[in-house]
Amino acid sequence: MDKLFFNDEHLMVRNMVQEFSESEIRPIAQELDEKEKFPKEIVSKMGELGLMGIIIPGKYGGAGLDMISFVTAIIELAKVDASVAITMAAHTSLGSVPILLLGSEEQKTTYLPKLASGEMIGAFGLTEPDAGSDAGATKTKAIWDGSNYIVNGGKIFITNAGQADLLSFTSQIEINNELKGIAAFVIPTNIPGLEIGPKEKKMGWRASDTRQLFFNDMKIAPETMLGKITDGLKMFLKTLTSGRISIGALAVGTALGAYEKALQYATEREAFGKSIYKFQSIGFKLADMATEIEAAKLMVYHAAWLKDHGEDFTKQAAMAKLFASEVAMKSTIEAIQVFGGYGYVKENDVERFFRDAKILEIGEGTSEIQRIIIVREILKNFQTL
């Protein structure tokens, strides 16, 4: 893996994040999960390390690193705590990238340095009660009143919403009673008319902040639009394509975290006078987990490599997200099975990894949506003989 995709910089990132995760996150990971406590101090330290702006260019205060580095950081974080990993991943790939892709120079210089340092946390508003997989069914509407847009509607399941200082979101645009398309905006979260709902009670990612947003006659200036009116949906879908790589990385990290716990336990636990890994029923589980995780990791890194080299990565991102998320679900289930009854209690972490894994098959496009994308991509240039 290292020789295929890594250079010295990537190794440095991996070692740094690995050390940070073990020393700063692992000691409090169970507490964060149990208390559903947002990791503010950890986020601040990640900002100091440059992780919150890892792919933001240096001219805007970021580390200016590539997608391979981003994937590596997410995997190392998720091996210890997926809630911390998704907080950083959503802030970066969803909260910052829309501004990087479509923002004016003024928007970039105003917001990106603060996002890169962690001074500001970013969130991304796309999903609605009636617009999940069908993102084009957005009902939120911004009506032009001659000088400002008046926004009404709402978003659901928004990661970082309660902690974010900055929100990017999509909305239908209406001018003179005529719909003009879906546009994207970026606004501070202290703006009048934006109501942030209570924190969702979730099965997993419990330390991550997920909430509903309500727009009630929210008045925003035309300068808050990202790009042109017709750019909004296209840009957000492009953002989601990149985001699938980060979710794939989250899945690899989650699977690795559970696998490593199971491997360690299998060498320490004895039954019938020998370590349980020596029983074929356990050894084969470990072998299958290791094989599938390695395959998922290769797929994620390949998608990241294609993005870094300017190649089309739509199919590979969907495949990586689909396969890695399903591997994470399977691996965490098997890890609990290796632990037996001990896997069902909180102190051994594998039940937390199991709870954190399920959302990976749903967020950033369900497994079903990934299969639709993959079929579309493999048939795009297919010609019958």
N, C-alpha and C positions, 0 to 999 in steps of 0.2 A: 504493500500500500504506500509506504513512505517513498519508495523509489519511483513509483508510478506517478504520483501526484504532488509530492512534497519537495520543497526546497528548504534551505536553512531557516528562512523566515517562518515557514509553516511549522517547522519543528519547534521553533521558539514560541510561537503562539500556543501550540499544544501544551508544551511544558509549563508555560506561564498559567494558562487557564486550569490545567490539571492541578497544579500546586494551589492556586487560589480556591478552587472548588473543595479540595480536601481540607484546607486549613480554615477557610472562612464560612463555607456553606454546610458541609457535612455535619459539623457539631450542632447546628440549629435546624437542620432540615425537617426532622420529625416535629419539632416545636412549631415551625412555620405551618406545616400541614395541619397539625392538630388544632391550632388556634386560628387557622385561616388568616394568618398575619402576612400582610404585604411586606416584602423584604426591602424596606427603604434603605437601610444601611448598606446592604449588599449592592443595591443599584447604584448608590453613591460611590462605592468603591469600584464598581465596574466602570463607572464614568471616569474615574481617576486613572484606571488602567487602559482606557481607550476602547473598551469593549462596546460601549453604547454608540460609538461612532466608527466602528471597525471598517465599514465599507464606504463611509462618507469621505470624499476627497480631502486631501490635506489643505487645499485652498479654502475650504470651509470649516477647518478645525478638526477634521476627522483623521483617522489613522491611515486612510487611503489604501487599505488592504483589499485583497481579492475575495471571490466567493469561496475558494478553497479554505481560506483563513476563517471566514465567517462560519462555514459548515463545521470546521474543526472546533471552534470555540463553542458552538451550540452542542455538539456531541459531548464535549468534556463537561459542560454545565449539566446537561440532561442526565449524564451517568450518576450524578449526585442528587439533583433536584430539578425535575421538569418544570416546576412552577417558576423558578428563577430563569431557566432557559427560555421559556415562552415569553416571559416579561421582556427579556433582552431582544429576542427574535422579533416579536411583534413591534416593539419600539423601533427597531432598525428596518426590517423589510417592509413593514406596513406603515409605520408612523413617519419614517424619514424618506423612504424611496419615492413616494408620490411627489414630494417637493423636489427631490433631486431630478426626477424625470420631467416634470412639467412646470415647476415653479419658475417665476421670473427671477432675474438676478437679484432684485430687491428681496423677494421672498426667501431665496436661498441664503443670502448674506444675513438676513434678519433671524432666521430660524435654525439653519443647519449647525452653526457653531454651538448653539445652546443645546441642541439635541445631541450633538456629538460628545459634549462634555458630560451629559447627564443632568445638566442644570434644568433642562426641560425634558419631560417624558412625552412621547408621541403615541397617538392612537389612531385607528383607522375605522371609519364607519361605513360599512357596505350592507351587511345583512339586516333584513327587516322581517317582521312577522310573516309577510307574504312574499318575501323575496330572499330566499336562502340560496338554494342551488340555481334558481332562475334569477340571477342578479339583474337582468334587464327589466324585471318586473318592479323596479323601484317605485314606491308610491310617495316618498318624500318629495315635496314640491317647493321650488323657489320661484316666487312670482315677482316680476320686475315692476316696481311702482314708479319708475321714471328716474329714480336716483339711487335706489338700493334694492336688494332682493329681500323679500319677506318669506322666511322658510317655515313650513309646517310639516310635521311628520315625526318619524322616529327610527331608531336603529336598535337592534338587540344583539346580545352576546358579544359585546365590544370589549376586547382585551385591553387592559390598562385604563379603562374609562374613568374610574374613580380617582386615579392618580395622575392622569395626563394633564399637561399644561397646554397641549396643542392637539387639535383634532382635524383630520382630513376626512371628508365624507362626500358621498354622491347624492345628487338630487336631480329630479326632473326640473327643467327650466320652462317657465311659461312667460311669454311676452305678448301683450295685447291679445290675451285669450287664446294664444296659439302655443302648443308645445313645440319646443325647439330641440329637444334631445336631453341627454343626461350629461351633466357637468360635474366637475369636482371642485371643492372649496377647501381652504385651510383656514381655521379660526382658532383663537385662544378659547380655552374652556370656561373662562370667567365672563363670557359674553352674555348680556341679558337675553332671555328667551330660551337658553339652553338649560334643560333640567336633567340632572344625572340621577338615575334610579339607585336603589339600594344594591349592595353587592349580592350577586347570585350565590346561592348555596349549591355547590357542585360536588359531584362524586370524586373527581380528581382535579388536579391543578388548583388545589384549594387555597394556596397562598397567592395565586395569580388573581388579579382584580378584574372581574368580569361584570358588566352592568348594562342596563338598558339606557338609551338616550331619548329625550323628547325635545322636539323643536316646536316651540309655541310662539308664533309670530316673531321669530328671531330675525332681527334686521341686520343684514351684513352688506358691506360695501362691495362694489363690483371688483375692486382690487383683490378681494379674497379668493377669486376664482383661480384655479390652477389651469393654465393654458386657455384654450378656447372652449366654447360651449360643447362642441362635438368631441372634445378630447376625453371627457370624463370617464365614460364606461370603458373605452378602449384602454385607457391608462390603468384603470383599476384591475382590469382583467390581466394586463401585462404584469402588474404588481403581484397578482395572485399566482401567476405562473412561476415567478421567482420565489414566492412564498412557499410553494410546494417543495422546493429544495430544502428550505429551512425546516419544514415540518418533517420531511424525510430524515433530516439530521437529528431532529428531536426524537424521532422514532428509533433511530440507531442508538442514540445515547440511552434512551429508556430501556431498550432491550439489553444493551451492554451492562447497564447497572444491575438489572435483575439477574442476568447470566453470571456475572462475576460473583454476586452474592451466593448463587446456587452452587457455583463451582467450588467456592471456598467451603461452604457448608458440607458438600459432598465428600471433601477430603478430610473433614474433621469429624463428621458424624459416623459412628460405627453401629453396625447391626449384625448379629450372628457372627461376631468376632472379626469383622473386617470393615474397612471404610466402604460407605455405600456406593461410591463411584465405581467400585469393582463389580457391582452387580450390573448385569447387562441392561436391565430395565432403566437404571439411572444413567449409566454410561452412554447409552444410545440417546437419551434425552439431551445430555450435554453436547454430544457430537452433532445432533441435529440443530440445536440452538446455535452452536459456534458456526456451523456451515451457513445457515440462513442469515445470521447477522453479518457474516463476512460478505455474502452476496449483496445484501441490502446496502452495506457500506460502500461497496464498489459502485453500485448504481447511483447512489447519492453523490459520490465524488465525481463520477463521470458526468452527471448532469451539471454539477458546479463547474467542472473543467470546460464543458462546452460553452457555458455562459461566459466564463472568463476569456474564452478565445473567440467570442463574437459569433458563435455558431447557433443555429436554431436548436433550442433545447426543450421545446414544448412537450414532445413525446417522452423524452427521457425524464423530465421533471415529473410528469404524471405517473410514469412507471415506477420511478424511485419512491414517490410519495405513497402510491398504492402498495407496493411490495413491502417497503420498510414499515409502514403502519400495521400491516397485517402480521409481519414478523414480530413486531413489538408486542402485539396482543398475544400471539401464540407463545412467545418466549416468557412473558410474565406469568402466563397461566402455568407453563411447565416449571418455572422457578418455584412457584408455590407448591406444586406437586412434589418437587425434590425435597422441599422443606417439610412436607407433610403438615401436621397440625401446627407446627411452629410457623409455617408460612402464612397462617390465617390470622396471626396476631401482629400487632403493629410494630413491635420492637425490632423485627428483623427486616423491615423496609420493603420486602418483596410485595406485600399487599398494597403498599403505596404505589410502587411501580405499576402494578396491575391496574389500579384505579386511574393512574395517569395515562395509561396506554390507550384506553378506549376512545378518548376524544380524537386521537390521531387518525382514526378511521372516518372521522366526521368533519373536523375543521379544515379549512382551505380547500373545500370540495370533498364530498364523501367518496368512499371507494367506488360507488356506483358511477358518480360523475367522472372519476378518473378513468374508468373503463370506457365510458363514452368518448372521452378525449382521445384515448389511445386508439380506439377503433377508427375514429375520424382521421387521426394522423397516419395510421398505417394504410388506410385506403385512399389517402389524398392523392398519391401519385400512382396508384395501382392501375394497371391496364390489363384487361382480359386478353388472353391469347386467341 
